[in-house]
Amino acid sequence: MKLGGLRKIVFAMATLPLALSAAKVSADTGEQYAICKGELKAMYGEDTRVQLYGTKSYRGVTTLKLKVKPEGLSSITVQCSGDADADERVVLKDKNGDTLAS
């Protein structure tokens, strides 16, 4: 076996755990996005459009930045965070950090 091929195999084995953890984070983000989208559609109506702008994770809490466009209203920016300590599965906040009434 050539030395170059061995390097590729070692690199692939070294990065496998990192790739697997990234797949889990992606699955968690997708699940959280679906929950947030459902909450927003329940709040603003089924014709509401929701677009994911970005994600960030800090100390185990994933926050999604969403652009929400309710039918007939101007768009708003919403943050949706998963909160294990709260009774709700997700917490919705406006761009200033104030909790939205659900």
Order of alpha helices (4+ residues) and beta strands (2+ residues): alpha-beta-beta-beta-beta
